[in-house]
Amino acid sequence: LLEEVHGFAVSFARRGSEVQGLAEKDKPDVFLIDYHLIDTDGVELIRSLRKSEQFAKTPIVMASGMDVE
């Protein structure tokens, strides 16, 4: 799903399994990944993205709304 948010084109995915296909289609400049996704965790998603030559050097920011102690 591609939307405009504050002047930026943004793609949203709730499942890690959706990200690779969306990224190949939309060619993002940066990924913002939540640690907790419905079907995987953000670390596994990053590992998967880094295996792709296309996204090996794309900047990635990981965030989470969870409290960390």
Secondary structure, DSSP 8 states (H G I E B T S, - for coil): -EEEETTEEEE--SSHHHHHHHHHHH--S-EEEESB-SSSBHHHHHHHHHHSGGGTTS-EEEE-SS---
